[in-house]
Amino acid sequence: MITISDSANEKIKEMLAAEEAPELFLRIGVKEGGCSGFSYGMGFDDELADTDKEMEFSGLKVVVDDDSMKYLNGLIIDYKESAMGGGFTIENPNASATCGCGSSFRTATDAGKPAAAGEC
């Protein structure tokens, strides 16, 4: 299960509305790479695969591919405003280590494939 806070949900819906494409949904995933081994991916998509898991959060359609779900179970996505602007935050209980930029992680049982030095 993934949790998306109310503020993140509102921001994502706002961004989706700006796309003016009602068929789009939010896709969340994980791929190998990043400075810690895995990188998060979050973006809009309009194509479903047979292995996708579909979820809905207060009218927001979210899709996660089956391979990524094992790394994202329990994930919490939030959106916070600050004096420097706003941004999404990710809290992943499966991550045993994360990088300084917050977009890369590894788990206790899977280190992924870290990026080359200097790439994050």
N, CA, C and O atoms as a Tinker XYZ file with bonds, in Angstrom:
   480  protein
     1  N      0.834000   -1.185000    0.000000    73     2
     2  CA     0.000000    0.000000    0.000000    64     1     3
     3  C      0.873000    1.239000    0.000000    63     2     4     5
     4  O      1.905000    1.287000    0.669000    81     3
     5  N      0.458000    2.225000   -0.743000    73     3     6
     6  CA     1.134000    3.522000   -0.829000    64     5     7
     7  C      0.205000    4.564000   -0.217000    63     6     8     9
     8  O     -1.016000    4.456000   -0.328000    81     7
     9  N      0.785000    5.566000    0.426000    73     7    10
    10  CA     0.009000    6.665000    0.983000    64     9    11
    11  C      0.424000    7.958000    0.285000    63    10    12    13
    12  O      1.611000    8.239000    0.125000    81    11
    13  N     -0.563000    8.730000   -0.124000    73    11    14
    14  CA    -0.320000   10.051000   -0.706000    64    13    15
    15  C     -1.061000   11.055000    0.164000    63    14    16    17
    16  O     -2.282000   10.981000    0.306000    81    15
    17  N     -0.324000   11.993000    0.745000    73    15    18
    18  CA    -0.936000   12.972000    1.647000    64    17    19
    19  C     -1.921000   13.849000    0.882000    63    18    20    21
    20  O     -1.887000   13.921000   -0.347000    81    19
    21  N     -2.793000   14.509000    1.626000    73    19    22
    22  CA    -3.762000   15.406000    1.001000    64    21    23
    23  C     -3.070000   16.516000    0.215000    63    22    24    25
    24  O     -3.502000   16.863000   -0.885000    81    23
    25  N     -1.990000   17.075000    0.780000    73    23    26
    26  CA    -1.301000   18.172000    0.085000    64    25    27
    27  C     -0.633000   17.669000   -1.195000    63    26    28    29
    28  O     -0.635000   18.377000   -2.201000    81    27
    29  N     -0.064000   16.465000   -1.180000    73    27    30
    30  CA     0.536000   15.901000   -2.386000    64    29    31
    31  C     -0.550000   15.591000   -3.412000    63    30    32    33
    32  O     -0.372000   15.841000   -4.604000    81    31
    33  N     -1.662000   15.051000   -2.951000    73    31    34
    34  CA    -2.771000   14.733000   -3.843000    64    33    35
    35  C     -3.267000   15.988000   -4.550000    63    34    36    37
    36  O     -3.468000   15.982000   -5.765000    81    35
    37  N     -3.463000   17.058000   -3.794000    73    35    38
    38  CA    -3.929000   18.319000   -4.377000    64    37    39
    39  C     -2.936000   18.861000   -5.405000    63    38    40    41
    40  O     -3.341000   19.313000   -6.476000    81    39
    41  N     -1.648000   18.819000   -5.090000    73    39    42
    42  CA    -0.625000   19.336000   -6.001000    64    41    43
    43  C     -0.568000   18.499000   -7.283000    63    42    44    45
    44  O     -0.463000   19.049000   -8.379000    81    43
    45  N     -0.636000   17.184000   -7.148000    73    43    46
    46  CA    -0.589000   16.309000   -8.324000    64    45    47
    47  C     -1.818000   16.551000   -9.201000    63    46    48    49
    48  O     -1.694000   16.623000  -10.424000    81    47
    49  N     -2.998000   16.678000   -8.596000    73    47    50
    50  CA    -4.218000   16.960000   -9.367000    64    49    51
    51  C     -4.107000   18.306000  -10.089000    63    50    52    53
    52  O     -4.554000   18.443000  -11.228000    81    51
    53  N     -3.520000   19.278000   -9.434000    73    51    54
    54  CA    -3.299000   20.597000  -10.045000    64    53    55
    55  C     -2.385000   20.469000  -11.269000    63    54    56    57
    56  O     -2.643000   21.068000  -12.313000    81    55
    57  N     -1.320000   19.686000  -11.125000    73    55    58
    58  CA    -0.389000   19.483000  -12.233000    64    57    59
    59  C     -1.051000   18.697000  -13.376000    63    58    60    61
    60  O     -0.826000   18.994000  -14.549000    81    59
    61  N     -1.856000   17.708000  -13.029000    73    59    62
    62  CA    -2.580000   16.938000  -14.048000    64    61    63
    63  C     -3.554000   17.830000  -14.816000    63    62    64    65
    64  O     -3.663000   17.728000  -16.037000    81    63
    65  N     -4.254000   18.697000  -14.103000    73    63    66
    66  CA    -5.212000   19.602000  -14.742000    64    65    67
    67  C     -4.511000   20.517000  -15.743000    63    66    68    69
    68  O     -5.067000   20.837000  -16.794000    81    67
    69  N     -3.297000   20.934000  -15.416000    73    67    70
    70  CA    -2.530000   21.803000  -16.315000    64    69    71
    71  C     -2.146000   21.079000  -17.609000    63    70    72    73
    72  O     -1.905000   21.722000  -18.631000    81    71
    73  N     -2.090000   19.762000  -17.569000    73    71    74
    74  CA    -1.753000   18.972000  -18.763000    64    73    75
    75  C     -2.903000   18.907000  -19.758000    63    74    76    77
    76  O     -2.695000   18.612000  -20.935000    81    75
    77  N     -4.109000   19.181000  -19.291000    73    75    78
    78  CA    -5.311000   19.166000  -20.136000    64    77    79
    79  C     -5.450000   17.875000  -20.933000    63    78    80    81
    80  O     -5.817000   17.899000  -22.108000    81    79
    81  N     -5.157000   16.760000  -20.295000    73    79    82
    82  CA    -5.295000   15.436000  -20.909000    64    81    83
    83  C     -5.954000   14.524000  -19.872000    63    82    84    85
    84  O     -5.260000   13.937000  -19.041000    81    83
    85  N     -7.278000   14.397000  -19.909000    73    83    86
    86  CA    -7.999000   13.671000  -18.863000    64    85    87
    87  C     -7.651000   12.187000  -18.742000    63    86    88    89
    88  O     -7.975000   11.566000  -17.729000    81    87
    89  N     -7.005000   11.612000  -19.740000    73    87    90
    90  CA    -6.661000   10.188000  -19.684000    64    89    91
    91  C     -5.375000    9.924000  -18.896000    63    90    92    93
    92  O     -5.041000    8.767000  -18.642000    81    91
    93  N     -4.654000   10.967000  -18.509000    73    91    94
    94  CA    -3.392000   10.795000  -17.791000    64    93    95
    95  C     -3.616000   10.369000  -16.342000    63    94    96    97
    96  O     -4.622000   10.715000  -15.723000    81    95
    97  N     -2.670000    9.621000  -15.827000    73    95    98
    98  CA    -2.654000    9.221000  -14.424000    64    97    99
    99  C     -1.226000    9.328000  -13.923000    63    98   100   101
   100  O     -0.298000    9.508000  -14.712000    81    99
   101  N     -1.048000    9.218000  -12.615000    73    99   102
   102  CA     0.284000    9.271000  -12.013000    64   101   103
   103  C      0.882000    7.878000  -11.991000    63   102   104   105
   104  O      0.267000    6.940000  -11.485000    81   103
   105  N      2.088000    7.740000  -12.544000    73   103   106
   106  CA     2.825000    6.484000  -12.488000    64   105   107
   107  C      4.000000    6.672000  -11.535000    63   106   108   109
   108  O      4.765000    7.629000  -11.651000    81   107
   109  N      4.129000    5.745000  -10.593000    73   107   110
   110  CA     5.237000    5.744000   -9.651000    64   109   111
   111  C      6.015000    4.456000   -9.881000    63   110   112   113
   112  O      5.422000    3.387000  -10.031000    81   111
   113  N      7.327000    4.553000   -9.908000    73   111   114
   114  CA     8.125000    3.359000  -10.146000    64   113   115
   115  C      9.519000    3.465000   -9.570000    63   114   116   117
   116  O      9.902000    4.478000   -8.985000    81   115
   117  N     10.258000    2.400000   -9.751000    73   115   118
   118  CA    11.636000    2.300000   -9.286000    64   117   119
   119  C     12.457000    1.724000  -10.421000    63   118   120   121
   120  O     12.013000    0.814000  -11.120000    81   119
   121  N     13.657000    2.256000  -10.604000    73   119   122
   122  CA    14.577000    1.675000  -11.587000    64   121   123
   123  C     15.960000    1.603000  -10.960000    63   122   124   125
   124  O     16.271000    2.343000  -10.027000    81   123
   125  N     16.782000    0.710000  -11.480000    73   123   126
   126  CA    18.152000    0.622000  -10.987000    64   125   127
   127  C     18.915000    1.870000  -11.402000    63   126   128   129
   128  O     18.719000    2.406000  -12.493000    81   127
   129  N     19.784000    2.318000  -10.515000    73   127   130
   130  CA    20.589000    3.499000  -10.780000    64   129   131
   131  C     20.469000    4.492000   -9.636000    63   130   132   133
   132  O     19.820000    4.210000   -8.629000    81   131
   133  N     21.074000    5.622000   -9.785000    73   131   134
   134  CA    21.108000    6.598000   -8.702000    64   133   135
   135  C     22.294000    6.312000   -7.803000    63   134   136   137
   136  O     22.911000    5.251000   -7.903000    81   135
   137  N     22.612000    7.230000   -6.944000    73   135   138
   138  CA    23.824000    7.082000   -6.145000    64   137   139
   139  C     23.718000    6.004000   -5.071000    63   138   140   141
   140  O     24.742000    5.562000   -4.551000    81   139
   141  N     22.497000    5.568000   -4.720000    73   139   142
   142  CA    22.368000    4.526000   -3.700000    64   141   143
   143  C     21.980000    3.161000   -4.265000    63   142   144   145
   144  O     22.014000    2.172000   -3.534000    81   143
   145  N     21.617000    3.080000   -5.531000    73   143   146
   146  CA    21.300000    1.784000   -6.123000    64   145   147
   147  C     19.988000    1.739000   -6.874000    63   146   148   149
   148  O     19.895000    1.100000   -7.922000    81   147
   149  N     18.967000    2.410000   -6.351000    73   147   150
   150  CA    17.668000    2.507000   -7.015000    64   149   151
   151  C     17.249000    3.967000   -7.057000    63   150   152   153
   152  O     17.613000    4.749000   -6.179000    81   151
   153  N     16.484000    4.333000   -8.076000    73   151   154
   154  CA    15.950000    5.687000   -8.194000    64   153   155
   155  C     14.434000    5.629000   -8.301000    63   154   156   157
   156  O     13.874000    4.725000   -8.921000    81   155
   157  N     13.785000    6.604000   -7.691000    73   155   158
   158  CA    12.337000    6.730000   -7.811000    64   157   159
   159  C     12.004000    7.394000   -9.138000    63   158   160   161
   160  O     12.754000    8.234000   -9.635000    81   159
   161  N     10.881000    7.008000   -9.694000    73   159   162
   162  CA    10.347000    7.675000  -10.864000    64   161   163
   163  C      8.908000    8.047000  -10.579000    63   162   164   165
   164  O      8.150000    7.244000  -10.036000    81   163
   165  N      8.531000    9.253000  -10.941000    73   163   166
   166  CA     7.167000    9.706000  -10.724000    64   165   167
   167  C      6.816000   10.636000  -11.871000    63   166   168   169
   168  O      7.481000   11.653000  -12.066000    81   167
   169  N      5.792000   10.307000  -12.624000    73   167   170
   170  CA     5.404000   11.137000  -13.750000    64   169   171
   171  C      4.040000   10.735000  -14.265000    63   170   172   173
   172  O      3.427000    9.793000  -13.763000    81   171
   173  N      3.572000   11.445000  -15.259000    73   171   174
   174  CA     2.257000   11.183000  -15.826000    64   173   175
   175  C      2.383000   10.213000  -16.986000    63   174   176   177
   176  O      3.363000   10.234000  -17.732000    81   175
   177  N      1.376000    9.364000  -17.125000    73   175   178
   178  CA     1.373000    8.339000  -18.162000    64   177   179
   179  C     -0.064000    8.129000  -18.616000    63   178   180   181
   180  O     -1.006000    8.529000  -17.931000    81   179
   181  N     -0.227000    7.502000  -19.772000    73   179   182
   182  CA    -1.564000    7.180000  -20.251000    64   181   183
   183  C     -1.669000    5.744000  -20.768000    63   182   184   185
   184  O     -2.671000    5.370000  -21.378000    81   183
   185  N     -0.624000    4.941000  -20.520000    73   183   186
   186  CA    -0.628000    3.558000  -20.978000    64   185   187
   187  C     -0.467000    2.600000  -19.800000    63   186   188   189
   188  O      0.422000    2.755000  -18.962000    81   187
   189  N     -1.353000    1.607000  -19.762000    73   187   190
   190  CA    -1.311000    0.588000  -18.723000    64   189   191
   191  C     -0.703000   -0.694000  -19.268000    63   190   192   193
   192  O     -0.896000   -1.033000  -20.436000    81   191
   193  N      0.023000   -1.397000  -18.429000    73   191   194
   194  CA     0.553000   -2.716000  -18.764000    64   193   195
   195  C     -0.231000   -3.758000  -17.972000    63   194   196   197
   196  O     -0.866000   -3.436000  -16.967000    81   195
   197  N     -0.184000   -4.995000  -18.426000    73   195   198
   198  CA    -0.913000   -6.071000  -17.748000    64   197   199
   199  C     -0.451000   -6.275000  -16.314000    63   198   200   201
   200  O     -1.225000   -6.736000  -15.475000    81   199
   201  N      0.796000   -5.939000  -16.023000    73   199   202
   202  CA     1.342000   -6.162000  -14.679000    64   201   203
   203  C      1.217000   -4.945000  -13.764000    63   202   204   205
   204  O      1.723000   -4.967000  -12.642000    81   203
   205  N      0.559000   -3.896000  -14.220000    73   203   206
   206  CA     0.393000   -2.697000  -13.400000    64   205   207
   207  C     -0.634000   -2.910000  -12.301000    63   206   208   209
   208  O     -1.632000   -3.607000  -12.484000    81   207
   209  N     -0.371000   -2.298000  -11.163000    73   207   210
   210  CA    -1.325000   -2.281000  -10.057000    64   209   211
   211  C     -1.929000   -0.882000  -10.016000    63   210   212   213
   212  O     -1.206000    0.110000   -9.926000    81   211
   213  N     -3.254000   -0.806000  -10.083000    73   211   214
   214  CA    -3.958000    0.474000  -10.071000    64   213   215
   215  C     -4.513000    0.758000   -8.683000    63   214   216   217
   216  O     -5.037000   -0.130000   -8.010000    81   215
   217  N     -4.385000    2.027000   -8.265000    73   215   218
   218  CA    -4.903000    2.482000   -6.979000    64   217   219
   219  C     -5.589000    3.826000   -7.200000    63   218   220   221
   220  O     -5.338000    4.499000   -8.199000    81   219
   221  N     -6.443000    4.207000   -6.277000    73   219   222
   222  CA    -7.077000    5.518000   -6.348000    64   221   223
   223  C     -7.018000    6.183000   -4.985000    63   222   224   225
   224  O     -7.290000    5.561000   -3.958000    81   223
   225  N     -6.657000    7.463000   -4.996000    73   223   226
   226  CA    -6.556000    8.257000   -3.776000    64   225   227
   227  C     -7.381000    9.521000   -3.956000    63   226   228   229
   228  O     -6.939000   10.463000   -4.615000    81   227
   229  N     -8.564000    9.549000   -3.381000    73   227   230
   230  CA    -9.446000   10.726000   -3.474000    64   229   231
   231  C     -9.573000   11.225000   -4.901000    63   230   232   233
   232  O     -9.423000   12.419000   -5.160000    81   231
   233  N     -9.846000   10.324000   -5.821000    73   231   234
   234  CA   -10.046000   10.692000   -7.212000    64   233   235
   235  C     -8.782000   10.741000   -8.050000    63   234   236   237
   236  O     -8.856000   10.995000   -9.253000    81   235
   237  N     -7.630000   10.506000   -7.452000    73   235   238
   238  CA    -6.359000   10.502000   -8.180000    64   237   239
   239  C     -5.988000    9.063000   -8.526000    63   238   240   241
   240  O     -5.795000    8.237000   -7.635000    81   239
   241  N     -5.889000    8.764000   -9.823000    73   239   242
   242  CA    -5.502000    7.424000  -10.261000    64   241   243
   243  C     -3.978000    7.319000  -10.236000    63   242   244   245
   244  O     -3.270000    8.142000  -10.816000    81   243
   245  N     -3.491000    6.276000   -9.543000    73   243   246
   246  CA    -2.065000    6.026000   -9.404000    64   245   247
   247  C     -1.785000    4.603000   -9.859000    63   246   248   249
   248  O     -2.521000    3.676000   -9.519000    81   247
   249  N     -0.712000    4.435000  -10.634000    73   247   250
   250  CA    -0.342000    3.131000  -11.170000    64   249   251
   251  C      1.109000    2.836000  -10.806000    63   250   252   253
   252  O      1.977000    3.704000  -10.905000    81   251
   253  N      1.362000    1.580000  -10.377000    73   251   254
   254  CA     2.707000    1.123000  -10.054000    64   253   255
   255  C      2.913000   -0.213000  -10.750000    63   254   256   257
   256  O      2.056000   -1.094000  -10.678000    81   255
   257  N      4.047000   -0.367000  -11.422000    73   255   258
   258  CA     4.323000   -1.654000  -12.053000    64   257   259
   259  C      4.641000   -2.684000  -10.969000    63   258   260   261
   260  O      5.114000   -2.345000   -9.884000    81   259
   261  N      4.371000   -3.931000  -11.288000    73   259   262
   262  CA     4.504000   -5.017000  -10.321000    64   261   263
   263  C      5.926000   -5.132000   -9.763000    63   262   264   265
   264  O      6.094000   -5.371000   -8.567000    81   263
   265  N      6.948000   -4.965000  -10.603000    73   263   266
   266  CA     8.333000   -5.070000  -10.140000    64   265   267
   267  C      8.678000   -3.990000   -9.112000    63   266   268   269
   268  O      9.422000   -4.247000   -8.166000    81   267
   269  N      8.136000   -2.782000   -9.298000    73   267   270
   270  CA     8.434000   -1.677000   -8.383000    64   269   271
   271  C      7.707000   -1.808000   -7.052000    63   270   272   273
   272  O      8.194000   -1.336000   -6.025000    81   271
   273  N      6.548000   -2.444000   -7.069000    73   271   274
   274  CA     5.712000   -2.483000   -5.867000    64   273   275
   275  C      6.432000   -3.085000   -4.671000    63   274   276   277
   276  O      6.203000   -2.658000   -3.539000    81   275
   277  N      7.299000   -4.071000   -4.897000    73   275   278
   278  CA     8.002000   -4.683000   -3.760000    64   277   279
   279  C      8.917000   -3.700000   -3.047000    63   278   280   281
   280  O      9.232000   -3.886000   -1.872000    81   279
   281  N      9.347000   -2.651000   -3.751000    73   279   282
   282  CA    10.205000   -1.633000   -3.143000    64   281   283
   283  C      9.402000   -0.455000   -2.591000    63   282   284   285
   284  O      9.924000    0.355000   -1.824000    81   283
   285  N      8.139000   -0.364000   -2.984000    73   283   286
   286  CA     7.340000    0.811000   -2.643000    64   285   287
   287  C      6.231000    0.541000   -1.631000    63   286   288   289
   288  O      5.525000    1.469000   -1.238000    81   287
   289  N      6.066000   -0.688000   -1.208000    73   287   290
   290  CA     5.019000   -0.996000   -0.247000    64   289   291
   291  C      5.268000   -0.226000    1.050000    63   290   292   293
   292  O      6.326000   -0.365000    1.663000    81   291
   293  N      4.310000    0.573000    1.461000    73   291   294
   294  CA     4.448000    1.396000    2.657000    64   293   295
   295  C      4.938000    2.813000    2.374000    63   294   296   297
   296  O      5.069000    3.622000    3.293000    81   295
   297  N      5.207000    3.115000    1.107000    73   295   298
   298  CA     5.723000    4.430000    0.708000    64   297   299
   299  C      4.745000    5.546000    1.083000    63   298   300   301
   300  O      3.531000    5.381000    0.964000    81   299
   301  N      5.280000    6.673000    1.535000    73   299   302
   302  CA     4.474000    7.859000    1.840000    64   301   303
   303  C      5.004000    9.007000    1.000000    63   302   304   305
   304  O      6.185000    9.347000    1.065000    81   303
   305  N      4.109000    9.606000    0.203000    73   303   306
   306  CA     4.465000   10.769000   -0.618000    64   305   307
   307  C      3.748000   11.978000   -0.035000    63   306   308   309
   308  O      2.540000   11.946000    0.199000    81   307
   309  N      4.502000   13.040000    0.194000    73   307   310
   310  CA     3.951000   14.273000    0.749000    64   309   311
   311  C      4.420000   15.433000   -0.124000    63   310   312   313
   312  O      5.353000   15.291000   -0.914000    81   311
   313  N      3.768000   16.570000    0.028000    73   311   314
   314  CA     4.185000   17.793000   -0.656000    64   313   315
   315  C      4.262000   18.879000    0.394000    63   314   316   317
   316  O      3.321000   19.091000    1.159000    81   315
   317  N      5.402000   19.570000    0.423000    73   315   318
   318  CA     5.610000   20.614000    1.433000    64   317   319
   319  C      6.022000   21.913000    0.763000    63   318   320   321
   320  O      6.856000   21.928000   -0.142000    81   319
   321  N      5.431000   22.988000    1.218000    73   319   322
   322  CA     5.808000   24.331000    0.779000    64   321   323
   323  C      6.843000   24.873000    1.751000    63   322   324   325
   324  O      6.780000   24.606000    2.951000    81   323
   325  N      7.798000   25.640000    1.225000    73   323   326
   326  CA     8.785000   26.290000    2.081000    64   325   327
   327  C      9.091000   27.663000    1.485000    63   326   328   329
   328  O      8.573000   28.023000    0.429000    81   327
   329  N      9.926000   28.409000    2.166000    73   327   330
   330  CA    10.299000   29.734000    1.683000    64   329   331
   331  C     11.020000   29.658000    0.334000    63   330   332   333
   332  O     11.017000   30.628000   -0.425000    81   331
   333  N     11.628000   28.523000    0.037000    73   331   334
   334  CA    12.366000   28.337000   -1.217000    64   333   335
   335  C     11.493000   27.735000   -2.310000    63   334   336   337
   336  O     11.986000   27.454000   -3.402000    81   335
   337  N     10.201000   27.532000   -2.037000    73   335   338
   338  CA     9.309000   26.897000   -2.993000    64   337   339
   339  C      8.711000   25.651000   -2.378000    63   338   340   341
   340  O      8.642000   25.526000   -1.156000    81   339
   341  N      8.283000   24.739000   -3.213000    73   339   342
   342  CA     7.674000   23.517000   -2.711000    64   341   343
   343  C      8.297000   22.306000   -3.364000    63   342   344   345
   344  O      9.022000   22.416000   -4.352000    81   343
   345  N      8.007000   21.156000   -2.804000    73   343   346
   346  CA     8.520000   19.932000   -3.384000    64   345   347
   347  C      7.921000   18.695000   -2.746000    63   346   348   349
   348  O      7.406000   18.732000   -1.628000    81   347
   349  N      8.000000   17.610000   -3.476000    73   347   350
   350  CA     7.520000   16.328000   -2.981000    64   349   351
   351  C      8.579000   15.687000   -2.099000    63   350   352   353
   352  O      9.776000   15.795000   -2.367000    81   351
   353  N      8.130000   15.024000   -1.054000    73   351   354
   354  CA     9.024000   14.256000   -0.202000    64   353   355
   355  C      8.567000   12.802000   -0.236000    63   354   356   357
   356  O      7.378000   12.514000   -0.372000    81   355
   357  N      9.523000   11.895000   -0.110000    73   355   358
   358  CA     9.235000   10.475000   -0.144000    64   357   359
   359  C      9.805000    9.838000    1.109000    63   358   360   361
   360  O     10.980000   10.007000    1.436000    81   359
   361  N      8.953000    9.108000    1.801000    73   359   362
   362  CA     9.382000    8.343000    2.974000    64   361   363
   363  C      9.139000    6.872000    2.641000    63   362   364   365
   364  O      8.000000    6.458000    2.426000    81   363
   365  N     10.208000    6.093000    2.601000    73   363   366
   366  CA    10.119000    4.699000    2.203000    64   365   367
   367  C     10.622000    3.800000    3.332000    63   366   368   369
   368  O     11.821000    3.773000    3.608000    81   367
   369  N      9.721000    3.064000    3.987000    73   367   370
   370  CA    10.150000    2.201000    5.085000    64   369   371
   371  C     11.029000    1.027000    4.629000    63   370   372   373
   372  O     11.666000    0.377000    5.458000    81   371
   373  N     11.067000    0.754000    3.324000    73   371   374
   374  CA    11.889000   -0.331000    2.789000    64   373   375
   375  C     13.342000    0.080000    2.578000    63   374   376   377
   376  O     14.217000   -0.772000    2.426000    81   375
   377  N     13.596000    1.384000    2.569000    73   375   378
   378  CA    14.947000    1.882000    2.305000    64   377   379
   379  C     15.828000    1.736000    3.542000    63   378   380   381
   380  O     15.487000    2.216000    4.623000    81   379
   381  N     16.956000    1.071000    3.366000    73   379   382
   382  CA    17.909000    0.952000    4.468000    64   381   383
   383  C     18.973000    2.037000    4.385000    63   382   384   385
   384  O     19.660000    2.318000    5.367000    81   383
   385  N     19.108000    2.649000    3.202000    73   383   386
   386  CA    20.038000    3.764000    2.999000    64   385   387
   387  C     19.496000    4.635000    1.883000    63   386   388   389
   388  O     18.914000    4.136000    0.920000    81   387
   389  N     19.689000    5.933000    2.016000    73   387   390
   390  CA    19.286000    6.880000    0.978000    64   389   391
   391  C     20.433000    7.829000    0.716000    63   390   392   393
   392  O     21.365000    7.938000    1.513000    81   391
   393  N     20.352000    8.512000   -0.408000    73   391   394
   394  CA    21.397000    9.486000   -0.718000    64   393   395
   395  C     20.980000   10.868000   -0.235000    63   394   396   397
   396  O     19.846000   11.063000    0.203000    81   395
   397  N     21.881000   11.806000   -0.316000    73   395   398
   398  CA    21.615000   13.163000    0.132000    64   397   399
   399  C     20.532000   13.866000   -0.658000    63   398   400   401
   400  O     19.825000   14.713000   -0.111000    81   399
   401  N     20.382000   13.535000   -1.939000    73   399   402
   402  CA    19.370000   14.202000   -2.758000    64   401   403
   403  C     17.980000   13.651000   -2.489000    63   402   404   405
   404  O     16.993000   14.280000   -2.870000    81   403
   405  N     17.870000   12.483000   -1.839000    73   403   406
   406  CA    16.584000   11.918000   -1.478000    64   405   407
   407  C     15.867000   11.182000   -2.591000    63   406   408   409
   408  O     14.749000   10.708000   -2.390000    81   407
   409  N     16.474000   11.074000   -3.750000    73   407   410
   410  CA    15.796000   10.408000   -4.864000    64   409   411
   411  C     16.363000    9.028000   -5.143000    63   410   412   413
   412  O     15.968000    8.384000   -6.115000    81   411
   413  N     17.271000    8.568000   -4.318000    73   411   414
   414  CA    17.902000    7.276000   -4.527000    64   413   415
   415  C     17.957000    6.521000   -3.199000    63   414   416   417
   416  O     18.087000    7.126000   -2.135000    81   415
   417  N     17.856000    5.188000   -3.275000    73   415   418
   418  CA    17.827000    4.377000   -2.062000    64   417   419
   419  C     18.313000    2.964000   -2.363000    63   418   420   421
   420  O     18.504000    2.586000   -3.519000    81   419
   421  N     18.508000    2.194000   -1.298000    73   419   422
   422  CA    18.712000    0.753000   -1.401000    64   421   423
   423  C     17.993000    0.122000   -0.222000    63   422   424   425
   424  O     17.689000    0.785000    0.770000    81   423
   425  N     17.727000   -1.171000   -0.348000    73   423   426
   426  CA    17.045000   -1.874000    0.734000    64   425   427
   427  C     18.037000   -2.778000    1.451000    63   426   428   429
   428  O     19.177000   -2.936000    1.016000    81   427
   429  N     17.599000   -3.357000    2.535000    73   427   430
   430  CA    18.468000   -4.250000    3.301000    64   429   431
   431  C     18.820000   -5.505000    2.511000    63   430   432   433
   432  O     19.853000   -6.128000    2.758000    81   431
   433  N     17.966000   -5.875000    1.562000    73   431   434
   434  CA    18.187000   -7.125000    0.812000    64   433   435
   435  C     18.565000   -6.903000   -0.644000    63   434   436   437
   436  O     18.899000   -7.861000   -1.341000    81   435
   437  N     18.521000   -5.655000   -1.124000    73   435   438
   438  CA    18.805000   -5.407000   -2.544000    64   437   439
   439  C     19.476000   -4.041000   -2.696000    63   438   440   441
   440  O     18.897000   -3.008000   -2.360000    81   439
   441  N     20.699000   -4.057000   -3.204000    73   439   442
   442  CA    21.466000   -2.824000   -3.364000    64   441   443
   443  C     21.255000   -2.174000   -4.713000    63   442   444   445
   444  O     21.721000   -1.056000   -4.934000    81   443
   445  N     20.561000   -2.849000   -5.628000    73   443   446
   446  CA    20.346000   -2.254000   -6.948000    64   445   447
   447  C     21.646000   -2.138000   -7.701000    63   446   448   449
   448  O     22.563000   -2.935000   -7.502000    81   447
   449  N     21.728000   -1.152000   -8.563000    73   447   450
   450  CA    22.923000   -0.908000   -9.367000    64   449   451
   451  C     23.272000    0.570000   -9.269000    63   450   452   453
   452  O     22.707000    1.383000  -10.000000    81   451
   453  N     24.190000    0.932000   -8.384000    73   451   454
   454  CA    24.548000    2.331000   -8.209000    64   453   455
   455  C     25.077000    2.969000   -9.504000    63   454   456   457
   456  O     25.714000    2.309000  -10.325000    81   455
   457  N     24.800000    4.241000   -9.658000    73   455   458
   458  CA    25.306000    5.003000  -10.796000    64   457   459
   459  C     26.806000    5.214000  -10.673000    63   458   460   461
   460  O     27.383000    5.019000   -9.603000    81   459
   461  N     27.418000    5.605000  -11.748000    73   459   462
   462  CA    28.840000    5.912000  -11.736000    64   461   463
   463  C     29.112000    7.083000  -10.795000    63   462   464   465
   464  O     28.212000    7.870000  -10.501000    81   463
   465  N     30.325000    7.194000  -10.335000    73   463   466
   466  CA    30.714000    8.267000   -9.412000    64   465   467
   467  C     30.323000    9.617000   -9.976000    63   466   468   469
   468  O     30.530000    9.900000  -11.156000    81   467
   469  N     29.754000   10.447000   -9.113000    73   467   470
   470  CA    29.370000   11.796000   -9.507000    64   469   471
   471  C     27.978000   11.891000  -10.110000    63   470   472   473
   472  O     27.494000   12.998000  -10.347000    81   471
   473  N     27.320000   10.765000  -10.365000    73   471   474
   474  CA    25.960000   10.788000  -10.899000    64   473   475
   475  C     24.990000   10.501000   -9.786000    63   474   476   477
   476  O     25.147000    9.520000   -9.059000    81   475
   477  N     23.990000   11.343000   -9.642000    73   475   478
   478  CA    22.978000   11.115000   -8.601000    64   477   479
   479  C     21.627000   11.404000   -9.150000    63   478   480
   480  O     20.631000   11.276000   -8.438000    81   479
